[in-house]
Amino acid sequence: MEEKEKIIAYTCHACGIRGVDPPKSKKGNYMCPECGNQVEISEKRVVKKKEK
């Protein structure tokens, strides 16, 4: 069985926080969960998980 998982890494320039999987706003932009400003996406990748 193969499962795809997307990882989105972000950096918020307003408050300086970094993390993964930022919440999306209604406009489709990614927002900082701490301060609510728009974040810069630094990395998007899909990780494939294989279960034995």
Summary of the structure (lengths in Angstrom):
residues: 52
radius of gyration: 13.2
end to end distance: 7.6
largest distance: 43.0
contacts: 116
relative contact order: 0.41
helix: 0%
strand: 54%
